[in-house]
Amino acid sequence: MSGKIVVIGSFNMDMIVTAEHIPKPGETVVGGKFASALGGKGANQAIAAARAGGKVAFVARVGNDPFATEGIRSFKQNSIDTDHVIRDSSASSGVALIMVDKLGENLIAVAPGANDILSPDDINAASELISSSEIMIIQLEIQPDTVDIACKVAYDCGVKVLLNPAPARELNTKLLHNISIITPNETEAQRLTGIAVEDETSADAAATALRSLGVDTVIITLGARGAYISDKSFRGVVPGFKVNPIDTTAAGDVFNGALAVALVEGLPLTEAARFANAAAAISTTRPGAQPSVPYRHEIDAVLGDD
């Protein structure tokens, strides 16, 4: 086992306004606070895995702009391999506009920029990196054909594929057969299966539906309640951790990055989910995407105190 984690996906600069509430259509909310932070689901998951103790490489396209310079500097500071982070002068780096209310809930709009140019050719160029990894994490903020090729390359090499199906969209059955673990939240699980996830029974029904399409393991993230797991050996909820959330922006990304690390380290699935739940819980107590990502000693401290 190589112990390596490769993350394929998006990089964004997040522009964040925190206000009393999220505006309704046509409404202006005055009095918010502004901040910017590095983000993008792929980049967030790479940072999360690295800070949780993983050996991580990132495959992405970014613009040739100050946002990209800042992002690459952050990756290197977190000891992430950036050999396949391509600077592209034909597009800007991705940008996400994020509204956060006083309860920590968020609303996000994304201009993908260079993320949309990450291509199957880029995946093929990174095939040696993928094949030498133990697990690949991928999301849906890049083009569908790029996702398809990446998952096939990993599957054909015997590399475990962890798909975080966000933002939610329909997935073809051929792709799902290449997935080892899928990690939708409740909304994404409903989009994929047509089943509203409202309790453990409906979570089980949605997970069973996804497994029937060829996915080995389904983990439906349930926010503060934890995560519902369904695989050949376990079906049930791994409870979350009680915290006072202020911003849930990157919690799902942190969960996925930490989950990959725990699996690479050989933890059983339920213990890996518990590790990931702890990391995600910590992230919700801090503002921003990547600034909220916890380090390994913080995760271990929460687990030790529980």
C-alpha positions in Angstrom: 0.0 0.0 0.0 1.4 3.4 -1.0 -0.5 5.4 1.5 -0.9 8.2 -1.1 -4.0 10.2 -1.6 -4.7 12.0 -4.9 -7.4 14.6 -5.1 -8.8 15.7 -8.5 -11.0 18.7 -8.6 -11.7 22.4 -8.3 -9.9 25.4 -6.8 -11.7 28.6 -6.1 -11.2 31.8 -4.3 -14.2 32.3 -1.9 -15.7 35.7 -1.4 -17.7 35.5 1.8 -20.4 37.8 3.3 -21.7 36.9 6.7 -25.0 38.6 7.5 -28.1 38.4 9.8 -29.9 36.2 7.2 -29.5 35.1 3.6 -31.3 37.5 1.2 -34.5 36.5 -0.5 -34.8 37.2 -4.2 -34.7 41.0 -4.7 -33.8 41.7 -1.1 -30.6 43.6 0.0 -29.2 42.8 3.4 -27.0 45.5 4.9 -24.6 45.2 7.7 -22.7 42.1 6.8 -19.0 41.3 7.2 -16.7 40.5 4.3 -13.8 38.1 4.1 -12.0 36.1 1.4 -10.6 32.6 1.7 -9.1 29.9 -0.4 -11.7 27.3 -1.4 -13.1 25.0 -4.1 -14.2 21.5 -3.2 -11.2 19.8 -4.6 -8.7 22.1 -2.9 -10.6 22.0 0.3 -10.5 18.2 0.3 -6.8 18.2 -0.5 -6.0 20.6 2.4 -8.3 18.6 4.7 -6.5 15.3 3.9 -3.1 16.9 4.3 -3.8 18.5 7.6 -5.3 15.2 8.9 -2.0 13.6 8.2 -2.2 12.3 4.7 0.4 12.3 1.9 -1.5 14.2 -0.7 -1.2 15.2 -4.4 -3.6 17.6 -6.2 -4.7 17.6 -9.9 -6.4 20.8 -11.0 -6.3 23.8 -13.3 -6.1 27.4 -12.0 -5.8 30.8 -13.7 -2.6 32.7 -14.1 -3.7 35.2 -11.5 -3.0 36.3 -7.9 -5.7 33.9 -6.6 -3.8 31.0 -8.1 -0.5 32.2 -6.7 -2.0 32.3 -3.2 -3.6 28.9 -3.6 -0.4 27.2 -4.8 1.5 28.8 -1.9 -1.0 27.3 0.5 -0.8 23.8 -1.1 3.0 23.9 -0.7 2.7 25.1 2.9 0.5 22.1 3.6 3.1 19.7 1.9 0.7 18.9 -1.0 2.3 17.8 -4.3 1.4 20.4 -6.9 3.2 19.0 -10.0 -0.2 18.5 -11.7 -1.7 21.9 -10.7 -1.7 23.6 -14.1 -1.7 27.4 -14.4 -3.8 28.4 -17.4 -3.7 31.9 -18.9 -6.8 31.4 -20.9 -9.2 31.6 -17.9 -9.4 33.1 -14.5 -9.2 31.0 -11.3 -12.6 29.8 -10.1 -14.5 32.2 -7.8 -17.3 31.3 -5.3 -19.6 33.9 -3.8 -20.8 32.7 -0.4 -23.5 34.1 1.9 -23.5 32.9 5.5 -26.3 33.6 8.0 -26.1 33.9 11.8 -26.9 30.2 12.2 -24.0 29.2 10.0 -26.1 28.1 7.0 -24.8 29.1 3.6 -25.8 29.8 0.0 -23.1 29.6 -2.7 -22.8 30.7 -6.4 -19.7 29.6 -8.3 -18.0 30.9 -11.5 -15.8 27.9 -12.4 -13.2 29.6 -14.6 -10.2 27.3 -15.1 -11.9 24.4 -13.3 -14.0 23.9 -16.5 -10.9 23.4 -18.6 -9.5 20.5 -16.5 -9.6 17.9 -19.3 -9.4 14.1 -19.9 -5.9 14.8 -21.3 -4.9 16.3 -18.0 -6.1 13.1 -16.3 -4.2 10.9 -18.7 -1.1 13.0 -18.0 -1.5 12.3 -14.3 -2.2 8.6 -14.8 1.1 7.5 -13.2 0.3 9.6 -10.2 -3.2 8.1 -9.9 -2.0 4.6 -10.3 0.6 5.0 -7.6 -2.0 6.2 -5.1 -4.1 4.2 -2.7 -7.2 6.3 -2.9 -8.5 9.0 -5.2 -11.0 11.7 -4.1 -13.0 13.4 -6.7 -16.1 15.8 -6.8 -18.4 17.3 -9.4 -17.1 20.9 -9.8 -15.2 19.8 -12.9 -16.5 18.6 -16.3 -18.4 15.3 -16.3 -16.2 13.7 -19.0 -13.2 14.5 -16.9 -14.8 12.9 -13.8 -15.7 9.8 -15.9 -12.1 9.4 -17.2 -10.5 9.9 -13.8 -12.7 7.3 -12.2 -12.1 4.8 -15.0 -8.3 5.3 -14.8 -8.3 4.8 -11.0 -10.6 1.8 -11.2 -8.6 0.2 -13.9 -5.5 0.6 -11.8 -7.1 -0.9 -8.7 -7.1 2.5 -6.9 -10.0 3.1 -4.5 -12.3 5.9 -5.7 -14.1 8.2 -3.3 -16.7 10.3 -5.0 -18.3 13.2 -3.3 -21.2 13.9 -5.6 -21.4 17.6 -5.2 -22.7 19.9 -6.5 -25.6 17.5 -7.0 -26.3 16.2 -10.5 -27.4 12.9 -12.1 -24.8 10.2 -12.5 -24.6 7.5 -15.1 -24.6 3.9 -14.0 -21.3 3.2 -15.8 -19.6 5.8 -13.7 -21.1 4.4 -10.5 -19.6 1.0 -11.2 -16.2 2.6 -10.9 -16.9 4.1 -7.5 -15.7 2.4 -4.3 -17.3 5.0 -1.9 -19.9 7.7 -2.5 -20.5 10.4 0.0 -23.7 12.4 -0.7 -25.3 14.7 1.8 -29.1 14.4 2.3 -30.0 16.7 -0.6 -27.5 15.0 -3.0 -28.8 11.5 -2.0 -32.3 12.6 -2.8 -31.2 14.0 -6.2 -29.5 10.7 -7.0 -32.2 8.3 -5.8 -35.5 10.3 -5.7 -35.8 9.3 -2.0 -36.1 12.1 0.6 -33.6 11.5 3.4 -35.4 12.5 6.6 -34.5 9.7 9.1 -32.5 6.5 9.4 -35.1 4.4 7.5 -35.1 6.7 4.5 -31.3 7.0 4.6 -31.1 3.3 4.5 -33.5 3.2 1.5 -31.4 5.8 -0.4 -28.2 4.0 0.4 -29.6 0.7 -0.7 -30.7 2.3 -4.0 -27.2 3.6 -4.6 -25.6 0.3 -3.8 -27.9 -1.5 -6.2 -26.4 0.7 -9.0 -22.9 -0.7 -8.3 -21.3 1.4 -5.5 -19.7 -0.8 -2.8 -20.0 1.7 0.1 -22.5 4.5 0.6 -22.0 7.2 3.3 -24.7 9.8 3.6 -23.6 12.7 5.6 -26.3 14.0 8.0 -24.7 17.2 9.3 -24.6 17.4 13.1 -26.3 14.0 13.3 -23.3 12.3 11.8 -23.2 9.9 8.9 -25.3 7.0 7.7 -23.1 4.1 6.4 -24.2 1.2 4.2 -21.8 -1.5 3.0 -21.7 -5.3 3.0 -20.8 -5.4 6.7 -22.6 -2.5 8.4 -25.7 -0.4 8.1 -26.4 2.4 10.5 -25.6 5.9 11.8 -22.2 6.9 13.1 -23.1 9.8 15.4 -21.7 13.3 15.0 -20.1 15.6 17.6 -22.0 18.4 19.4 -20.5 21.8 18.7 -21.8 25.4 18.2 -21.5 25.9 14.5 -20.9 29.3 12.9 -20.1 28.3 9.3 -20.8 25.0 7.6 -19.2 26.0 4.3 -16.5 23.3 4.0 -17.8 20.7 6.5 -18.5 18.1 3.8 -15.1 18.6 2.2 -13.4 18.2 5.5 -15.3 15.0 6.1 -14.2 13.5 2.8 -10.5 14.5 3.2 -10.3 13.2 6.7 -12.2 10.0 5.8 -9.6 9.2 3.1 -6.8 9.6 5.5 -8.4 7.3 8.1 -9.1 4.7 5.4 -5.5 4.8 4.1 -4.3 4.4 7.7 -6.3 1.2 7.9 -9.1 2.2 10.2 -12.4 0.2 9.9 -15.1 2.1 8.0 -17.1 3.1 11.1 -14.0 4.4 12.9 -12.9 6.2 9.8 -16.4 7.9 9.7 -16.1 8.8 13.3 -12.7 10.4 12.6 -14.2 12.3 9.7 -17.2 13.4 11.8 -14.8 14.9 14.4 -12.9 16.8 11.7 -16.1 18.1 10.1 -17.5 19.2 13.4 -14.4 21.2 14.2 -14.5 23.0 10.8 -18.1 24.2 11.5 -16.9 26.2 14.5 -14.7 28.4 12.3 -15.4 30.8 9.4 -14.3 30.2 5.8 -13.5 27.1 3.8 -9.8 26.2 4.0 -9.2 28.4 7.1 -11.6 26.2 9.0 -9.8 22.9 8.2 -8.5 21.3 11.4 -5.0 19.8 11.9 -4.5 16.2 13.0 -3.7 17.1 16.6 -7.0 18.9 16.9 -9.0 15.9 15.5 -7.2 13.6 17.9 -7.9 15.9 20.8 -11.7 15.8 20.1 -11.6 12.0 19.7 -9.7 11.7 22.9 -12.1 13.9 24.8 -15.2 12.1 23.6 
